[in-house]
Amino acid sequence: MAVGVKIRNAWREFRHNFGLPQVLVIVLVTIGGWWLLTAVDLMQKNYEQQIAYKEAMQRATLLGLENEEQEYLLNYHKTAEYQELRLREQGLVLPGEKVLLLPLNEGEKPRDLTADDQPTPTSHYDEWRRFFGL
């Protein structure tokens, strides 16, 4: 019973200190704050979903391009030109063709190109001068 009396007294004190306009303002501020937090949360979720959607679309586009490239390579590998090229790389020739094997120059042994053997880049102007013999 003492608890009920305390609650009644607290309610009377609350009504005495706060009138209807103050309670209405508190309720409206509470509802407005809740609405604002909900709106910000929804905007954040929407932004994250947009980023995920864009990333998924980029991945799908990239996979589509890779798929097209693989289809192109598959079609290229099926062509007669490619198959002939592969056979020629293995040293095979078509019937009726002759292979000419040239001997090495005397005293010369096969060598790999090194960085010293690479041609040095020259300017465009120097190449023209050399072309005209100047």
Stockholm file with secondary structure:
# STOCKHOLM 1.0

chainA/1-134         MAVGVKIRNAWREFRHNFGLPQVLVIVLVTIGGWWLLTAVDLMQKNYEQQIAYKEAMQRATLLGLENEEQEYLLNYHKTAEYQELRLREQGLVLPGEKVLLLPLNEGEKPRDLTADDQPTPTSHYDEWRRFFGL
#=GR chainA/1-134 SS CHHHHHHHHHHHHHHHHSCHHHHHHHHHHHHHHHHHHHHHHHHHHHHHHHHHHHHHHHHHHHHHHHHHHHHHHHHHHHSHHHHHHHHHHTTCCCTTCCCCCCCCCTTCCCCCCCTTTSCCCCCHHHHHHHHHTC
#=GC SS_cons         CHHHHHHHHHHHHHHHHSCHHHHHHHHHHHHHHHHHHHHHHHHHHHHHHHHHHHHHHHHHHHHHHHHHHHHHHHHHHHSHHHHHHHHHHTTCCCTTCCCCCCCCCTTCCCCCCCTTTSCCCCCHHHHHHHHHTC
//
